[in-house]
Amino acid sequence: MPDFPTITHVALTVRDLDRSVPWYRQLFDAEPVLDEDTGAFHHVVWPVGGQTLVALNQFPDPADAVPFDERRLGLDHLAFACADRSELDQWRDRLDELGIAHGGVVDAPYGSVLSFRDPDNIALEFFAPRG
């Protein structure tokens, strides 16, 4: 059996691409590489970290309008890898520059984390392992 493959992409369902795309464009400091309306859904995609794509999907017939809550079944959060705690400090400063609320850098025995939320309340974080 081969090694378990890496993650190629993550797709997040958002309520309003007109609101979410500019927010993620600022966060990623990049233009999307794909903006496509398939009919079944509209998605906008960015490459992050060299090997992973992050997509935002908007459906014409959403199941509900309830904001994201990690306590429901499904996604808990999406974490972006940082090399060390000093990189987290840089991201904290960048989030401050962008006016994005966050929980500050929190140290734990397994590593350090900087948590924040997107316009749909989707939980995101920057994470650096202990070391």
ChimeraX attribute file (.defattr): number of C-alpha atoms within 10 A of each C-alpha:
attribute: neighborCount
match mode: 1-to-1
recipient: residues
	/A:1	3
	/A:2	4
	/A:3	5
	/A:4	6
	/A:5	6
	/A:6	8
	/A:7	9
	/A:8	10
	/A:9	15
	/A:10	13
	/A:11	13
	/A:12	15
	/A:13	19
	/A:14	25
	/A:15	21
	/A:16	14
	/A:17	18
	/A:18	10
	/A:19	12
	/A:20	18
	/A:21	21
	/A:22	13
	/A:23	16
	/A:24	20
	/A:25	13
	/A:26	12
	/A:27	15
	/A:28	13
	/A:29	10
	/A:30	12
	/A:31	16
	/A:32	17
	/A:33	12
	/A:34	12
	/A:35	15
	/A:36	12
	/A:37	13
	/A:38	9
	/A:39	8
	/A:40	10
	/A:41	15
	/A:42	17
	/A:43	21
	/A:44	20
	/A:45	21
	/A:46	19
	/A:47	18
	/A:48	13
	/A:49	9
	/A:50	6
	/A:51	10
	/A:52	14
	/A:53	17
	/A:54	18
	/A:55	23
	/A:56	22
	/A:57	21
	/A:58	21
	/A:59	18
	/A:60	11
	/A:61	8
	/A:62	12
	/A:63	7
	/A:64	7
	/A:65	9
	/A:66	9
	/A:67	12
	/A:68	19
	/A:69	15
	/A:70	13
	/A:71	8
	/A:72	8
	/A:73	7
	/A:74	8
	/A:75	13
	/A:76	14
	/A:77	14
	/A:78	16
	/A:79	15
	/A:80	13
	/A:81	14
	/A:82	17
	/A:83	13
	/A:84	15
	/A:85	22
	/A:86	12
	/A:87	15
	/A:88	23
	/A:89	15
	/A:90	11
	/A:91	18
	/A:92	22
	/A:93	13
	/A:94	13
	/A:95	18
	/A:96	12
	/A:97	9
	/A:98	12
	/A:99	9
	/A:100	15
	/A:101	13
	/A:102	15
	/A:103	12
	/A:104	16
	/A:105	19
	/A:106	13
	/A:107	14
	/A:108	10
	/A:109	8
	/A:110	10
	/A:111	14
	/A:112	20
	/A:113	24
	/A:114	23
	/A:115	20
	/A:116	19
	/A:117	17
	/A:118	16
	/A:119	17
	/A:120	17
	/A:121	13
	/A:122	19
	/A:123	18
	/A:124	17
	/A:125	19
	/A:126	21
	/A:127	23
	/A:128	22
	/A:129	16
	/A:130	13
	/A:131	10
